[in-house]
Each structure stands twice: as C-alpha cells, then as structure tokens.
Amino acid sequence: MSKLARKLVVRSVIACAVALLCGCRTPYMKATPFFEGGASAYKEPLEERVNLWPAFYHRAPATSVAWPVFSYSDDHMAVHPIYSQYRQSGAGGAYDEYNVLWPLAQADTRRGDYRVFPFFWDDQSFVAFPVLWLKPGYLVVPPLFMDWSLDKVMLFPLFYGDFEGEERSHTLLPLYYYSCEDSGGRSVHETFLAACGLTGYLRRGGVVEDHWLLPFYAYTQKGFFSLPWTRTSQGATREDIFLSGFGGVTSVNGDYSSSWLLPLYYHDQDSFATPIFGATKSADWLLPVYYHDEDCLLTPIYGRTKKFDWAIPLYYRDKTDFFSLLWCQTSGTDGRLESAISPLLLSGYTYERRTGDELSYLLMGLAGRFTNENGKGGSWVFPFFYQDAERFFTLLYGHTKTSEWLAPVYYRDEDSFITPLAGKKGDADWLLPFYVRSGEDFTSLAYVRTVDKRTGARNEVYPPLFLERTWHTNSQESSWSALGGIVGGSTYANGARGSDWLAPFYYHEKGHSFLSLPFGWTGGGTSQTNSWWCTPLVGTRSGRENGGWIFPLVTTHKSDMFDEDSRFFEENRLPTGIRLWTGVETNRLWNQKTRQMEVKSVRSYPAATRFSSHDRRTFLYLSDSNTELQGHLRGGTNIYEMVKKEKFGNCLFFNHNAQRTVEFRTDTREKVRDQEVLGTSFLVMCYQDIRVEDHLTGGELAAKQDFLWRIWSRKSADGNVTIDAFPGYTYDKRKNGYTKTSFLWRLYRHEVDPKKGTSMDILFIPVLRPEGQ
C-alpha cells in the first residue's frame, strides 16, 4: 500500500472517531444557586441574580430553565439533549455552530463543516461513511482508491499502481511486485518480485546484479547459494561449501588452502584431524589412547606435564602436594610439611606457618598432641585425660594453677572450699540445711536478713512469726509488716510516724494520703490534693486545680490561676503580670587544637512570660463546658498573643464555640487586636449561627445564619446583608442604602438604588421605574 493510500485511510478513520467521541461544549453549565465559581464565571453582582431554582435561575451571563434541560449564557444556548448553538468567537460574536441530537447532526458555519450522520461534507469534499470519500483530487469507494488522473489506483488489498513520477510501482498480490526508480530519465534501481518473493531479480544501472529462485538458488554479488553447493569470494580467498556446510574447499589465489568433510576429517597445510587420529606441527593424538605435545602426555590412566603427574587411581603429585589412598600431604614452597592425612587410620598432622602451631591426632582426634608458637603444648586421650603445662583433667580429678577438685568430694581454689553440704567462698559460707551466709546477708529457717549493698537498706524476716522489718538507709525510714503484709507500718529515724495500714480497711501516709472506702485523700501539701467523701464516686480537688466530681453527674477542673489569667483579656495594655526580657542564646564549639570550649556565636532574642490555664466541666459525660487560656510571644515578632477558647454543649443537640484572640505590642504595650469568633449550632446543622466581633470597635465584622441548610440563609459583612429563602425569595441590602426584595424573580420585585431611584415589577410587568428609564 502506498504512503498516500495509508494516509487517506488513517485520516478518515480518525475524523470519524473524533466526530463521534468529542463532547458538547458548555462553558459553565453551573447556573444553579450552589455554584460558587470564580469571578470570571459571572458578569453581574450577586444582588442581580434570579433564584427560582430548579425551575429557573439566572445570573448573567448564565441562565438555566428546568435545570438541566435548558441553559443559556452569552456564548451558548441549549435545550438538552435536542438542540444547542454556540458563539465560537466569544460573547460578542454571532452564532456559528448548531447541533441537533448531537453528535448526529452539526453545522459549523465558521469552518464550513457539516454532518448529518453518516454524511459529512464541506466546500470541497463529501463523505458517506463508510462507503464513499470524495476529496479534491481523488475518489475512494472502499476498497477502491484512485486519483482523477488515474496515475494512482488501489484495490485494497489486491492491486496497487503508481504509474507516474521518478518512483513507479505496481503490484498484484500475491503474484508479483515491480518497482522502478529513475533519475534524469535513466533507470537507477529496478526490483521485481514474484510468488510472494520466492523468485525475482534486482537490477542497477540496467545490469542484473541479484536474481534468485527459492529454495533452489540465489545469485548475488557476494556469491552463489544453493542447498547442495555454495560459492563465496572475499578478496583473494574463494570458498566452496557442499552439503549445507558439512564439506568444503578453500583456496587463496587459486592455490589449495584447506578442505573438510565433517565429521570425518579436516585438512590444511599444517594439520590433519579426524575424530580418532590427528597431528599438527606440535602435537599428535590417537583417541582415547593418548594425546602428546611438547609439554604433556595424556592417557586414560597416566599423565604428566611440566608441573604435575598422576597414575589413576594410584596417586597424584606436584611440587608441593601428594595424594593417594594411603597417604596425603601438602608442603610449602620451602619443603616444610604443612599437613598430612592417613585416610585409613583417620589420623593426621597440621602445621600453621603464620603462628607456628603444630597439631597431631589419631583416630579422628580421640588422641593427640599439640604445641604452640611458644613451644608449650599438651596431649590428650579421650575420655581418660587432658594435660598441658597448666592443667590436668580426668573424669574425677583435676587441677589448674589455682584450683583442685575430686568429684564429688570437694572443690578448692585460692578463694573457696566447697563440698556438697558445707563450704566457703569469699565472704560467704554455708552449712546445709541449717544456714547460708553471704556478707551481711543471712538465711535460715527461723531468720532471714538481707542488706542492699548499693543503698544499705536492711530487711529482716521471721518466717515462723510471719513478721518482716525493713530499714531504708536513703529515706532514714524503717517499716514492718505481719501476717504476710496484711498489717504494717513505717517510721522515720527521728521516730516520727510515716505510714501504717490494715488491709483492706485503710492505708495512711502522714502528710501525703489516707485511703479507705468511705473517705480518703491523696496528694497533700499545696501542690494538688484530691479528696473523696462516702465513696470515691464523690470528691473535691484543691491546690493546683480546684473542683470536684460526682460520678457520673458532673466533674470540674479549674486552674488556681484561671481567674487572674482571665482578667488579662480585658486589659487595654499588656498586663503587668506578663514579664518581658531579652534572652541570650550562646552557640559553643569544642576546639580540638586548644582542647577548650569556645564561643562560636551569641544571639539575643525577645522573651516573655507564658501562661496556660483552664476551667473544664463535664455533665453526664454528654455535655462539656470548657475554657482554655493561653498566652505566648509570637516567634520573630513584637506581638504578644493571648487566645481564649470556650466550648459548651455537644454537636448533636446544642453546641456553642467561641475563640477570642487578643494581641499586644511589646514595645508600646498597647492592645492592637481584640476579635472573637462565635459559633452556635442546634441539632447538628438544623440551625447554625457564626459571628465575628471586634471588641476594640464594639462592632460586628461578619455574620452568617443558616436554617435547614438552604431553606433560609442570611449573610452579612461590612454592613452588607444578603438573604435567600426557599422557594424564590431574595433580599439584598448594602451599606450605601441600596435594597432589593424579590419573589419568584419578577413576580414581585422592589429595588431602591440611592443613585438611580426606585423600581418595581409585579407579575413580570414593570409598574415603577425611575425617571428617564
């Protein structure tokens, strides 16, 4: 197939696919009250909208009727899915594209393209898909293609002809193919193929250079090829190959060079080789009897080279190694024996050249002898004995430089003497079953004493009496317990009472806690104390936090500084309780040369007192009333920021949140910001109220109220108010005096503009307009 034909088919298929797959262009299709698009989507202000959605909605330039059936803007109009029209050049242009049941029918008057499927046409072409393509210069009636001059004709896939130009060709598949390239009226390259390429010729400059008839022969510039005989030439070398390469003869400048007939023989001027016998200038062989050359002689059982020789299975030998069934050894280059093995005796010898260690062993190591680099060694006969210069071991008796034993009678060394029932080791001794003593620790059936060597704490136990006494060295406290710990107490070194208990009735620690079921307290001191009354379900807090709890009704936590911190938010200047100072940060680096720590850099930064406190209340674990106070110096600025967060209720029923942010300048200590965000919701999102108030001016910056999502919605900001109520009611008020009230767009509409005047519409009829309009 020619390049022109391929391009024609591909472009036609792509055009049809694009026409069927491209989508209808709708610039906005967002003409609904829920679209909050960018400013470029709408051209008129919010108060000019007409909200009758879903029946009708308009905000220029977008309009929808019975959304999404009808939509309109300044560059399109559509009744989906029947009809649509577009201004392709923008809002100021004329309608120049029309669609009916898109994509079946379309008229693009700007480009001059039209279609009523399956027909496509423009000013110069006509297509009846898929049976006819009528384009300037050619006609396609699949599978026939031809141009008007009949120079190019194609009947896909059987016939193709290109009869004019410097490159001409024609083919009738699969019978023949012919092509010819001319240059200046002279044939440069001519190709003819027939029978799917099995035969043909290649002609250059009017001379046939290649011709073939496969699989019988092929003649090219490089030679002649066929199954029984092939001849090739390269320079002065000519090669004749027979029997698909198994035989052949080569010659150089006409003189014999080599020949072969595989697998029988190969012969050239220097060698003759067969599978069994052969000879070269340096070697000869008769397989499998022998192979011989200048360096070696090889036979199936004997062989030798310059470096080694062997006789299988008797031995193998080289300069350093010898192996046989009875004896194997390896030696170093200096002739020193390094290892030896007798496989039949399972015995051997090794020598470690690097360390000088020697080892001899018999019967897989049951007996042996060794020496080390210092000349010291030892011997053994397993399992009877092991002996070296410092040790001697047998099954019952043994000794070293520092110890001696006779099992199981005794063990003795420089520090101990041990027998099965009595013994001594260091500062410990024992006589079983009467006592065991180690330093200050002593254990017997009637009395036990332990001493902590690190702290010196002492503990005594009298097992028959179920009594225990402990002396704590660090705290100078002693304690006692009886009846397995059910009752006990502790005292300090000065005799003061520490703690006492009687399980399960009470536990008391002086100045710290008293625990019992009807009454108790923990903590003590001025830091934090928790007390309960009657049962642990009711209690109070004092100290760092105040409050209490009645489980599960209510629990309260209030920081002791909460009231003082709350007053900071009402100050007009930075409170005197907030201290300011300049901090210094020093970066030090260890100097390896001087072995000293040196100052690398010093940086000063502003710092201020931080505070954090809270007041938290929880009711029935369903509703919270929390207030969090925080104050800190904002990093990298001269602003001290205080934040107050309040929360009451829960998000399911009633919820109120407030966050107040107050800022002071640290250089002038003046208050520069005091704003609060208030949020209230009822039954999740049934009603929502959000306000932003400025305490410095006493005014409201913004507000938003929603009822049942979009049933009623009010927004206000900077003195402007917008109200939407379903269905169809809108109200707008601006701080310049402008107001507009509408119901169902112009069913009733009343608008007051301080600059233009008053206008009114009733039943879509203008009943009042300002003068001059």
C-alpha positions in Angstrom: 0.0 0.0 0.0 1.4 3.4 -0.9 2.1 6.2 1.6 -0.8 8.3 0.1 -3.3 5.4 0.5 -2.2 4.7 4.1 -2.6 8.4 5.0 -6.0 8.6 3.4 -7.4 5.6 5.4 -5.8 6.7 8.7 -7.1 10.3 8.4 -10.6 9.2 7.5 -10.9 6.8 10.5 -9.5 9.5 12.9 -12.0 12.1 11.6 -15.0 9.7 12.2 -13.7 8.8 15.7 -13.3 12.5 16.7 -16.8 13.3 15.4 -18.3 10.5 17.5 -16.3 11.0 20.7 -15.9 14.7 21.2 -18.2 16.3 23.8 -20.7 19.1 23.7 -19.0 22.4 24.8 -20.8 24.0 27.8 -18.7 26.9 29.1 -20.3 27.0 32.6 -23.4 24.7 32.9 -23.3 26.0 36.5 -26.5 28.1 36.5 -27.6 26.9 40.0 -27.6 28.7 43.4 -25.0 26.2 44.7 -22.2 27.1 42.3 -19.5 29.3 43.9 -17.3 29.7 40.8 -14.6 32.3 40.2 -15.3 35.9 39.4 -14.8 35.3 35.7 -17.8 32.9 35.5 -20.4 35.7 36.2 -20.6 39.3 35.0 -23.2 40.8 37.2 -23.3 41.2 41.0 -24.9 38.8 43.4 -27.9 41.0 44.1 -28.9 40.9 40.4 -29.4 37.1 40.4 -32.8 35.5 39.8 -33.2 32.5 42.1 -36.2 30.2 41.1 -34.0 27.1 41.0 -34.6 24.4 39.9 -37.4 25.9 37.8 -35.4 28.9 36.7 -32.1 30.5 37.8 -30.2 33.5 36.2 -27.1 35.4 37.0 -25.6 36.9 33.9 -24.4 35.5 31.7 -25.6 32.1 32.8 -29.3 31.0 32.7 -31.0 27.6 33.3 -34.7 26.6 32.9 -35.9 23.3 34.3 -32.2 22.6 35.1 -30.5 20.8 33.4 -32.9 20.8 30.4 -32.4 24.4 29.3 -29.3 26.6 29.8 -28.3 29.9 28.3 -25.3 32.2 28.5 -23.7 35.0 26.4 -21.9 32.4 24.2 -24.3 29.4 24.0 -28.0 28.3 24.2 -29.0 24.7 24.7 -32.2 22.5 25.1 -30.6 19.3 26.2 -30.3 16.9 24.5 -32.2 18.0 21.4 -30.7 21.3 20.3 -27.7 23.6 21.1 -26.0 26.6 19.4 -22.7 28.4 20.2 -20.7 31.5 19.5 -17.2 30.1 18.9 -15.6 33.6 18.7 -16.9 34.6 22.1 -19.7 36.6 23.7 -19.6 39.3 21.1 -19.8 37.1 18.0 -22.6 35.6 16.0 -24.0 32.1 16.5 -21.9 29.9 14.1 -22.3 26.4 15.4 -25.6 24.4 15.6 -26.3 20.9 16.9 -29.4 18.7 16.6 -29.3 15.5 18.6 -25.6 15.9 19.0 -23.3 14.3 17.7 -25.7 13.0 14.9 -26.1 16.4 13.2 -23.9 19.5 13.3 -23.4 22.6 11.2 -20.2 24.6 11.8 -20.6 27.7 9.6 -17.3 29.2 10.6 -15.2 26.3 9.4 -17.7 25.2 6.7 -18.1 21.7 8.2 -21.5 20.0 8.2 -22.7 16.5 9.0 -26.0 14.5 9.3 -24.7 11.1 10.2 -23.5 9.2 8.2 -22.9 12.1 5.7 -20.1 14.6 6.1 -19.3 17.5 3.8 -17.7 20.9 3.4 -16.9 23.2 0.4 -14.5 20.8 -1.2 -15.4 17.2 -0.1 -18.2 14.8 0.6 -18.1 11.6 2.7 -20.8 9.0 3.0 -19.4 6.9 5.9 -18.1 4.3 5.3 -18.9 3.7 1.6 -17.6 6.9 -0.1 -14.9 9.5 0.2 -14.9 12.3 -2.3 -12.0 14.6 -1.8 -10.2 17.1 -4.1 -8.0 15.0 -6.5 -9.1 11.5 -5.5 -12.1 9.2 -5.0 -12.4 6.3 -2.5 -15.1 3.7 -2.8 -13.7 1.1 -0.4 -11.7 -0.9 -1.2 -11.1 1.0 -4.5 -8.9 4.2 -4.5 -7.9 6.3 -7.4 -7.0 9.9 -8.2 -8.6 11.8 -11.1 -5.5 11.3 -13.5 -5.6 7.5 -12.9 -1.8 7.7 -12.1 -2.5 6.1 -8.7 -5.0 3.3 -8.4 -5.5 0.9 -5.5 -7.9 -2.0 -5.0 -7.2 -2.9 -1.4 -5.5 -5.3 -0.7 -5.1 -7.0 -4.1 -3.8 -4.3 -6.5 -1.9 -1.1 -6.3 -0.3 1.0 -9.1 1.7 4.2 -9.2 2.5 4.9 -12.9 4.0 8.4 -13.0 7.0 10.1 -11.4 10.5 9.1 -10.7 9.3 6.3 -8.3 6.9 4.0 -10.0 5.5 0.7 -8.8 2.6 -1.7 -9.2 1.7 -5.0 -7.6 -0.9 -7.7 -7.8 -0.8 -9.6 -4.6 0.4 -12.3 -4.1 1.5 -12.8 -7.8 4.1 -10.1 -8.4 5.6 -6.8 -7.3 7.5 -4.3 -9.5 9.1 -1.0 -8.7 11.5 1.3 -10.6 13.4 4.4 -9.6 14.5 6.9 -12.3 17.0 9.7 -12.1 17.1 12.1 -15.1 15.3 9.6 -17.3 17.7 6.8 -16.5 16.7 3.7 -14.6 18.8 3.6 -11.4 17.1 0.8 -9.4 14.7 -1.8 -10.5 13.1 -4.6 -8.4 10.9 -7.4 -9.4 9.4 -10.0 -7.1 7.0 -12.9 -7.9 5.3 -15.7 -6.0 5.5 -13.8 -2.6 9.2 -13.0 -3.2 10.3 -16.6 -3.8 11.7 -15.5 -7.2 12.8 -12.2 -8.6 15.7 -10.0 -9.6 17.4 -6.7 -8.7 18.8 -4.5 -11.5 21.0 -1.5 -11.0 22.0 0.8 -14.0 20.4 -1.7 -16.4 22.6 -4.6 -15.2 21.0 -7.5 -13.3 23.1 -7.9 -10.1 20.9 -10.3 -8.0 18.5 -13.0 -9.0 17.0 -16.0 -7.2 14.6 -18.8 -7.2 14.0 -20.0 -3.7 14.6 -22.6 -2.3 16.7 -23.7 -5.3 19.3 -21.0 -5.7 20.2 -17.3 -5.1 22.9 -15.4 -7.0 24.3 -12.1 -5.6 27.4 -10.0 -5.8 28.8 -12.0 -2.9 28.4 -15.4 -4.4 26.2 -18.3 -5.4 24.0 -20.0 -2.8 22.0 -23.3 -3.0 21.4 -26.2 -0.8 23.9 -28.7 -2.4 26.6 -26.1 -3.2 27.6 -22.6 -2.3 30.5 -20.5 -3.5 31.6 -17.2 -1.9 34.6 -15.0 -2.6 36.2 -12.3 -0.5 39.4 -10.8 -1.8 41.8 -13.5 -3.0 40.0 -16.2 -0.9 37.4 -18.4 -2.5 35.3 -20.9 -0.6 33.2 -23.7 -2.0 30.8 -25.3 0.5 28.9 -28.6 0.0 26.2 -30.4 1.9 24.9 -27.3 3.8 28.4 -26.6 5.2 29.5 -30.2 6.2 32.0 -30.2 3.4 34.1 -27.6 1.6 37.3 -26.5 -0.1 39.0 -23.1 0.3 41.7 -21.6 -2.0 43.8 -18.5 -2.0 44.9 -17.0 -5.3 43.8 -20.3 -7.0 46.0 -22.5 -4.7 44.7 -25.1 -2.4 44.4 -24.0 1.2 42.1 -26.4 3.2 39.3 -28.9 2.9 36.9 -30.7 5.2 34.2 -33.2 5.4 32.5 -33.2 8.8 32.7 -35.2 10.9 35.2 -37.3 9.0 38.2 -35.1 8.6 39.7 -31.6 8.4 42.9 -30.9 6.4 45.1 -27.9 5.7 48.8 -27.2 5.0 49.8 -27.6 8.7 47.4 -30.2 10.2 45.2 -33.2 9.6 42.4 -34.1 12.1 39.9 -36.8 12.4 37.6 -37.8 15.4 40.2 -40.5 16.3 43.6 -39.6 14.9 45.3 -36.3 14.2 48.5 -34.4 14.0 49.8 -30.8 14.0 53.3 -29.3 14.0 53.4 -29.6 17.8 51.0 -32.4 18.8 49.6 -35.7 17.8 46.9 -38.0 19.2 45.1 -41.3 19.0 41.9 -41.1 21.0 41.2 -42.4 23.5 44.7 -44.0 23.7 46.9 -40.9 24.1 47.4 -37.2 23.4 51.0 -35.9 23.2 52.6 -32.5 22.6 55.8 -30.7 23.7 54.5 -30.1 27.3 52.4 -33.1 28.2 51.4 -36.7 27.7 47.9 -37.8 28.5 46.4 -41.3 28.6 43.2 -42.6 30.4 45.2 -43.8 33.5 48.5 -41.9 33.3 49.6 -38.4 32.6 52.4 -35.9 33.0 53.0 -32.2 32.5 55.9 -29.9 33.4 54.3 -29.3 36.8 52.5 -32.5 37.8 51.9 -36.2 37.0 49.4 -38.9 38.1 48.5 -42.5 37.7 44.8 -43.1 38.3 43.8 -44.4 40.9 47.2 -44.7 42.5 48.5 -41.2 43.0 48.6 -37.5 42.1 51.8 -35.5 42.6 53.0 -31.9 42.0 55.8 -29.8 43.6 54.0 -29.3 46.9 51.2 -31.9 47.1 50.9 -35.7 47.1 47.6 -37.6 47.2 47.0 -41.3 47.4 44.6 -43.7 49.0 47.0 -44.4 51.9 48.7 -41.1 52.4 48.1 -37.4 51.5 50.3 -34.5 52.3 50.9 -30.8 51.4 54.1 -28.8 51.8 55.2 -25.2 51.5 57.4 -23.9 48.7 60.4 -24.3 51.1 59.7 -28.1 51.5 58.3 -27.8 55.1 55.4 -30.3 55.7 52.2 -28.3 56.4 49.6 -31.1 56.6 49.3 -34.8 56.3 46.4 -37.2 56.4 46.2 -41.0 56.6 42.7 -41.8 55.4 42.8 -45.5 56.6 44.0 -44.5 60.1 41.8 -41.4 60.3 44.9 -39.6 61.6 46.8 -36.5 60.5 49.2 -33.6 61.1 48.9 -29.9 60.5 51.3 -27.0 60.8 50.2 -23.3 60.9 53.1 -21.4 59.2 51.9 -18.0 60.4 51.7 -18.8 64.2 54.0 -21.9 64.4 51.3 -24.1 65.9 51.5 -27.9 65.3 48.8 -30.5 65.8 49.0 -34.3 65.6 45.9 -36.5 66.1 44.9 -40.2 65.9 41.5 -41.9 65.2 39.6 -38.7 64.3 41.0 -36.8 67.3 40.4 -39.3 70.1 44.1 -38.9 71.0 46.6 -36.2 70.0 49.3 -33.8 70.8 49.8 -30.1 70.1 52.4 -27.3 70.5 52.0 -23.6 70.1 54.3 -20.8 69.0 55.9 -20.5 72.5 56.9 -24.1 72.4 54.3 -25.1 75.0 51.8 -27.8 74.3 49.7 -30.6 75.6 48.3 -34.0 74.9 45.1 -36.0 75.5 43.5 -39.4 75.3 39.7 -39.1 75.2 37.9 -39.7 77.6 40.7 -40.5 80.0 42.8 -37.4 80.4 43.8 -34.0 79.1 47.1 -32.4 80.1 49.1 -29.3 79.3 51.6 -27.1 81.1 49.0 -25.6 83.4 46.1 -28.0 83.6 45.3 -31.7 84.1 41.8 -33.1 83.8 40.3 -36.6 84.3 36.7 -37.7 84.8 37.0 -37.5 88.6 40.2 -35.5 89.4 41.7 -32.3 88.0 43.8 -29.3 88.9 44.9 -26.0 87.5 47.4 -23.4 88.7 44.8 -22.0 91.2 42.3 -24.9 91.8 41.9 -28.6 92.5 39.0 -30.9 92.8 38.0 -34.5 93.4 34.4 -35.1 92.2 32.0 -35.2 94.0 34.0 -34.9 97.3 35.4 -31.4 97.2 36.4 -28.3 95.1 39.2 -26.0 96.2 40.8 -22.8 94.9 42.5 -19.7 96.4 39.2 -18.2 97.5 36.9 -21.1 98.2 36.5 -24.6 99.5 33.2 -26.4 98.5 31.7 -29.7 99.5 28.1 -31.0 98.8 26.8 -29.9 102.3 29.2 -27.2 103.6 31.6 -24.8 102.0 33.1 -21.3 102.0 33.6 -18.9 99.1 34.9 -15.3 99.6 32.8 -13.7 102.3 30.1 -16.5 102.0 29.8 -19.8 103.9 27.0 -22.4 104.4 26.0 -25.5 106.2 23.0 -27.1 104.6 20.2 -27.2 105.5 20.9 -25.0 108.6 22.2 -21.7 107.2 23.6 -19.7 104.2 25.6 -16.6 104.8 27.0 -14.1 102.3 28.5 -10.9 103.6 25.8 -9.3 105.7 23.0 -11.5 104.2 21.9 -14.5 106.3 19.3 -17.1 105.6 17.9 -19.8 107.8 14.6 -21.4 108.5 13.9 -19.2 111.5 15.6 -15.9 110.5 16.4 -14.1 107.2 18.4 -10.9 106.8 19.2 -9.1 103.5 21.2 -5.9 103.0 21.2 -3.8 99.8 25.0 -3.2 99.1 24.2 -0.1 97.0 21.8 1.7 99.3 22.5 0.0 102.6 18.8 -0.8 103.1 18.2 -3.6 105.6 15.4 -6.2 105.6 14.7 -8.8 108.3 12.1 -11.6 108.1 11.0 -14.1 110.8 9.2 -16.8 108.9 7.6 -18.6 111.9 6.1 -15.3 113.1 5.1 -14.0 109.6 6.9 -10.8 110.6 9.1 -8.6 108.4 11.2 -5.5 109.3 12.9 -3.1 106.8 15.3 -0.2 107.4 15.6 2.2 104.4 19.0 4.0 104.5 18.3 6.8 102.0 15.0 7.9 103.5 16.0 7.1 107.1 12.8 5.2 107.3 12.0 1.8 108.8 8.9 -0.3 108.2 7.4 -3.5 109.5 4.6 -5.9 108.3 3.0 -9.0 109.7 0.6 -11.7 108.6 2.0 -11.7 105.1 1.7 -7.9 104.8 -2.0 -7.6 105.9 -0.9 -5.2 108.7 2.1 -3.0 108.9 3.6 0.5 109.3 6.7 2.7 108.9 8.6 5.3 111.0 11.3 7.8 110.3 14.8 7.8 112.0 13.6 10.6 114.3 10.7 8.5 115.5 8.1 10.3 113.5 5.3 8.2 112.2 5.5 7.5 108.4 2.7 5.2 107.2 0.5 2.4 108.5 -2.2 0.1 107.1 -4.6 -2.6 107.9 -5.8 -4.3 104.7 -8.5 -4.0 103.4 -9.7 -1.3 105.8 -7.3 1.6 105.4 -3.8 2.9 104.3 -2.4 6.1 105.8 0.8 8.0 104.9 1.4 11.1 107.0 1.1 14.3 105.1 0.5 12.5 101.8 -2.6 10.3 101.7 -5.3 8.5 103.5 -7.1 5.7 101.6 -10.3 3.9 102.7 -13.6 3.0 101.2 -15.8 5.7 102.9 -13.3 8.5 102.9 -9.9 9.4 101.5 -7.5 11.9 100.1 -4.3 11.8 98.0 -1.7 14.4 97.2 -1.4 16.5 100.2 0.6 19.8 100.6 0.0 22.9 98.4 0.6 21.2 95.0 -2.6 19.1 94.5 -5.0 17.3 96.8 -7.9 15.0 95.8 -10.4 14.1 98.5 -13.5 11.9 98.4 -16.4 11.5 100.7 -18.5 8.5 101.5 -17.1 6.7 98.4 -14.6 7.5 95.7 -17.6 8.5 93.5 -17.9 11.9 95.2 -14.9 14.1 95.8 -13.2 17.5 95.7 -9.9 19.0 94.4 -7.7 21.7 95.9 -4.3 23.1 95.3 -3.0 23.5 91.7 -6.6 22.7 90.5 -9.9 23.3 92.2 -13.1 21.5 91.7 -14.5 18.1 92.3 -16.7 15.3 90.9 -20.0 13.5 91.5 -19.8 10.4 89.3 -21.3 10.2 86.7 -23.2 13.5 87.0 -20.5 16.2 86.9 -16.8 16.7 87.1 -14.9 20.0 87.3 -11.2 21.1 86.8 -10.2 24.7 87.3 -6.6 26.0 87.4 -5.8 28.1 90.5 -4.6 30.9 88.2 -7.6 30.8 85.9 -9.4 33.9 87.3 -6.2 36.0 87.3 -5.4 34.9 83.7 -8.9 35.7 82.6 -8.5 39.3 83.6 -5.6 39.7 81.2 -8.1 39.7 78.2 -9.9 42.8 79.5 -6.8 44.9 79.9 -6.2 47.7 77.4 -2.5 47.5 77.8 -0.2 44.5 78.2 -0.8 43.3 81.8 1.9 43.9 84.3 1.7 40.2 85.2 3.4 39.5 81.8 7.1 40.0 82.2 9.3 40.9 79.2 13.1 40.3 79.0 15.9 39.7 76.5 17.1 36.1 76.2 20.6 35.2 75.1 21.5 32.1 73.1 25.1 31.1 73.0 26.4 28.6 70.5 29.7 26.9 71.7 32.0 24.7 69.7 34.8 22.5 71.0 38.2 23.5 69.7 40.2 20.3 69.1 43.6 22.1 68.9 43.3 24.2 72.1 41.1 21.5 73.9 38.7 24.2 75.1 35.1 25.1 74.5 35.0 28.4 72.5 32.0 30.7 71.8 31.0 30.5 68.2 28.1 32.9 68.1 25.8 34.8 70.5 22.2 35.7 69.6 19.8 37.8 71.6 16.0 37.3 71.3 12.9 38.7 73.0 11.3 36.6 75.6 8.1 36.9 77.7 6.2 35.0 80.4 4.0 32.2 79.0 0.8 31.1 80.7 -1.8 28.4 80.3 -4.8 27.6 82.4 -8.3 26.0 82.1 -11.8 25.6 83.5 -13.4 22.4 82.5 -16.8 20.9 83.3 -18.5 17.8 82.1 -22.1 16.9 82.7 -23.3 13.3 82.4 -20.4 12.7 80.0 -22.7 14.2 77.3 -22.1 17.9 77.5 -18.9 19.9 78.1 -18.2 23.4 79.3 -14.5 24.0 78.7 -12.5 27.2 78.7 -8.8 27.2 77.7 -6.5 30.2 78.2 -3.1 30.6 76.6 -0.6 33.4 76.2 2.8 33.5 74.4 5.1 35.8 72.5 4.7 35.1 68.8 8.1 34.0 67.5 10.1 36.5 65.4 7.7 39.4 66.1 7.0 42.0 68.8 3.4 40.7 69.3 2.3 39.0 72.5 -0.8 36.9 71.6 -3.4 35.6 74.0 -6.1 33.1 73.0 -9.3 32.2 74.9 -11.2 29.1 73.7 -14.7 28.4 75.0 -17.0 25.4 74.3 -20.4 24.4 75.6 -22.7 21.6 74.8 -22.2 18.9 72.1 -22.5 18.8 68.4 -25.6 16.5 68.3 -28.1 18.8 70.1 -26.8 22.3 71.1 -23.2 23.4 70.6 -21.6 26.8 71.2 -17.9 27.7 70.4 -16.1 30.9 70.9 -12.4 31.8 70.3 -11.2 35.2 71.3 -7.8 36.5 70.1 -6.1 39.4 71.8 -2.8 40.9 70.7 -0.5 43.5 72.4 2.6 45.2 71.1 5.6 44.6 73.3 7.3 47.9 72.5 4.3 50.1 73.3 2.3 47.5 75.4 -0.8 48.8 73.5 -3.7 46.4 72.6 -3.8 46.2 68.7 -6.3 43.4 68.2 -9.3 42.0 70.1 -11.5 39.8 67.9 -13.9 37.0 68.8 -15.4 34.3 66.6 -18.7 32.9 67.9 -20.4 29.8 66.6 -23.7 28.2 67.6 -25.4 25.2 66.1 -28.6 23.3 67.0 -29.4 19.7 66.1 -26.2 19.3 64.1 -26.9 21.6 61.1 -30.6 22.3 61.6 -29.6 25.9 62.7 -26.2 27.4 62.5 -25.0 30.9 63.6 -21.4 32.2 63.1 -20.3 35.7 64.0 -17.1 37.6 64.0 -17.0 40.5 66.5 -14.4 43.2 67.1 -14.1 44.2 70.8 -11.9 47.2 70.0 -14.6 48.9 68.0 -17.6 47.2 69.5 -19.0 46.2 66.1 -19.8 43.1 64.2 -17.4 42.3 61.3 -19.3 39.4 59.7 -22.2 37.0 60.4 -23.8 34.0 58.8 -27.1 32.2 59.8 -28.5 29.1 58.1 -31.7 27.2 58.8 -32.2 23.7 57.4 -29.2 24.3 55.1 -30.7 26.4 52.2 -34.3 26.9 53.4 -33.2 30.2 54.9 -29.8 31.7 54.7 -28.5 35.1 55.8 -25.0 36.6 55.3 -23.7 39.9 56.5 -20.3 41.5 56.2 -19.1 45.1 56.4 -22.6 46.4 56.6 -23.9 44.4 53.6 -26.7 41.9 54.0 -27.9 39.0 51.7 -30.9 36.7 52.4 -32.1 33.7 50.5 -35.3 31.8 51.4 -36.7 28.8 49.5 -38.6 28.9 47.2 -37.7 32.0 45.3 -37.3 34.8 47.9 -34.2 37.0 47.9 -33.3 40.2 49.8 -30.2 42.3 49.5 -29.1 45.4 51.5 -25.9 47.4 51.0 -24.5 50.0 53.4 -24.8 52.7 50.7 -28.6 52.4 51.1 -29.3 50.1 48.2 -32.1 47.4 48.8 -33.7 44.8 46.7 -36.6 42.5 47.5 -37.8 39.8 45.0 -40.2 36.9 45.0 -40.1 34.4 42.1 -37.7 36.9 40.2 -40.1 39.5 38.8 -43.4 38.1 40.0 -42.8 40.7 42.6 -39.6 42.8 42.8 -38.9 46.0 44.6 -35.5 47.7 44.2 -34.2 51.0 45.8 -31.0 52.5 44.4 -29.9 55.8 46.0 -28.3 56.8 42.7 -30.9 55.6 40.2 -34.1 55.6 42.2 -36.9 53.1 42.9 -38.2 50.4 40.6 -40.9 47.8 41.0 -42.2 44.8 39.0 -45.5 42.9 39.6 -46.5 39.8 37.7 -43.4 40.4 35.5 -44.8 43.8 34.5 -42.7 47.0 35.2 -45.1 49.2 37.2 -42.5 51.6 38.5 -39.2 52.9 37.0 -37.0 55.9 37.8 -37.4 58.9 35.7 -35.6 58.7 32.4 -35.8 54.9 32.2 
